[in-house]
Amino acid sequence: MSKWISTKKNPPEDMVEVILLLSKDDDYPLIASGSRSYKMFSLDRIANADTYIVTHWMPLPELPKDI
């Protein structure tokens, strides 16, 4: 099982889709998928994504074999 990795200590490689943990001062954490490019994160399907801070990430799990 993967563990959360701090984006400050060890950011993900560029252009690799990962799971992201997002934070906002007045809100509960949010989990989304996305990637990093040129030190910026691109978030998939998140409204107002620029109001969140990406704090942690982890690799995507392997796909199921029976799809």
Phi and psi restraints in degrees (value plus and minus 20) as a CYANA .aco file:
   2 SER   PHI     -97.7   -57.7
   2 SER   PSI     134.3   174.3
   3 LYS   PHI    -136.1   -96.1
   3 LYS   PSI     135.7   175.7
   4 TRP   PHI     -85.8   -45.8
   4 TRP   PSI     119.3   159.3
   5 ILE   PHI    -137.9   -97.9
   5 ILE   PSI     113.0   153.0
   6 SER   PHI     -87.7   -47.7
   6 SER   PSI     114.0   154.0
   7 THR   PHI     -92.1   -52.1
   7 THR   PSI     -43.0    -3.0
   8 LYS   PHI     -93.7   -53.7
   8 LYS   PSI     -60.5   -20.5
   9 LYS   PHI    -104.0   -64.0
   9 LYS   PSI     -56.4   -16.4
  10 ASN   PHI    -173.7  -133.7
  10 ASN   PSI      62.3   102.3
  11 PRO   PHI     -88.6   -48.6
  11 PRO   PSI     136.5   176.5
  12 PRO   PHI     -89.7   -49.7
  12 PRO   PSI     142.1   182.1
  13 GLU   PHI     -85.0   -45.0
  13 GLU   PSI     133.3   173.3
  14 ASP   PHI     -84.5   -44.5
  14 ASP   PSI     124.5   164.5
  15 MET   PHI      42.9    82.9
  15 MET   PSI       5.1    45.1
  16 VAL   PHI    -133.4   -93.4
  16 VAL   PSI     103.6   143.6
  17 GLU   PHI     -90.0   -50.0
  17 GLU   PSI     108.7   148.7
  18 VAL   PHI    -158.6  -118.6
  18 VAL   PSI     152.1   192.1
  19 ILE   PHI    -111.1   -71.1
  19 ILE   PSI     114.5   154.5
  20 LEU   PHI    -139.8   -99.8
  20 LEU   PSI     124.3   164.3
  21 LEU   PHI    -126.7   -86.7
  21 LEU   PSI     100.2   140.2
  22 LEU   PHI    -128.7   -88.7
  22 LEU   PSI     128.1   168.1
  23 SER   PHI    -154.3  -114.3
  23 SER   PSI     131.2   171.2
  24 LYS   PHI    -162.0  -122.0
  24 LYS   PSI     124.4   164.4
  25 ASP   PHI     -73.0   -33.0
  25 ASP   PSI     -60.5   -20.5
  26 ASP   PHI    -129.6   -89.6
  26 ASP   PSI       2.9    42.9
  27 ASP   PHI    -161.1  -121.1
  27 ASP   PSI     144.9   184.9
  28 TYR   PHI     -94.5   -54.5
  28 TYR   PSI     134.6   174.6
  29 PRO   PHI     -79.4   -39.4
  29 PRO   PSI     133.1   173.1
  30 LEU   PHI    -148.2  -108.2
  30 LEU   PSI     121.0   161.0
  31 ILE   PHI    -130.0   -90.0
  31 ILE   PSI     112.9   152.9
  32 ALA   PHI    -166.9  -126.9
  32 ALA   PSI     148.5   188.5
  33 SER   PHI    -124.1   -84.1
  33 SER   PSI     136.7   176.7
  34 GLY   PHI     157.0   197.0
  34 GLY   PSI    -192.1  -152.1
  35 SER   PHI    -163.8  -123.8
  35 SER   PSI     149.9   189.9
  36 ARG   PHI    -135.5   -95.5
  36 ARG   PSI     119.7   159.7
  37 SER   PHI    -170.8  -130.8
  37 SER   PSI     105.9   145.9
  38 TYR   PHI      33.7    73.7
  38 TYR   PSI      24.6    64.6
  39 LYS   PHI      46.3    86.3
  39 LYS   PSI      -6.6    33.4
  40 MET   PHI    -140.2  -100.2
  40 MET   PSI     127.8   167.8
  41 PHE   PHI    -118.3   -78.3
  41 PHE   PSI     118.4   158.4
  42 SER   PHI    -128.6   -88.6
  42 SER   PSI     100.6   140.6
  43 LEU   PHI    -123.9   -83.9
  43 LEU   PSI     116.0   156.0
  44 ASP   PHI    -105.5   -65.5
  44 ASP   PSI     105.7   145.7
  45 ARG   PHI      36.2    76.2
  45 ARG   PSI      20.1    60.1
  46 ILE   PHI    -136.5   -96.5
  46 ILE   PSI      98.4   138.4
  47 ALA   PHI     -91.2   -51.2
  47 ALA   PSI     120.8   160.8
  48 ASN   PHI      36.0    76.0
  48 ASN   PSI      20.8    60.8
  49 ALA   PHI     -78.1   -38.1
  49 ALA   PSI     -49.8    -9.8
  50 ASP   PHI     -90.2   -50.2
  50 ASP   PSI     -28.0    12.0
  51 THR   PHI    -110.3   -70.3
  51 THR   PSI     -24.7    15.3
  52 TYR   PHI    -123.0   -83.0
  52 TYR   PSI     134.2   174.2
  53 ILE   PHI    -131.6   -91.6
  53 ILE   PSI     109.2   149.2
  54 VAL   PHI    -103.3   -63.3
  54 VAL   PSI      97.4   137.4
  55 THR   PHI    -125.1   -85.1
  55 THR   PSI     -52.5   -12.5
  56 HIS   PHI    -165.0  -125.0
  56 HIS   PSI     143.4   183.4
  57 TRP   PHI    -170.0  -130.0
  57 TRP   PSI     145.4   185.4
  58 MET   PHI    -172.7  -132.7
  58 MET   PSI     134.8   174.8
  59 PRO   PHI     -83.6   -43.6
  59 PRO   PSI     133.6   173.6
  60 LEU   PHI     -87.7   -47.7
  60 LEU   PSI     125.3   165.3
  61 PRO   PHI     -91.2   -51.2
  61 PRO   PSI     144.4   184.4
  62 GLU   PHI     -86.7   -46.7
  62 GLU   PSI     128.1   168.1
  63 LEU   PHI     -91.4   -51.4
  63 LEU   PSI     132.2   172.2
  64 PRO   PHI     -85.2   -45.2
  64 PRO   PSI     129.5   169.5
  65 LYS   PHI     -98.9   -58.9
  65 LYS   PSI     -35.7     4.3
  66 ASP   PHI    -124.8   -84.8
  66 ASP   PSI      15.0    55.0
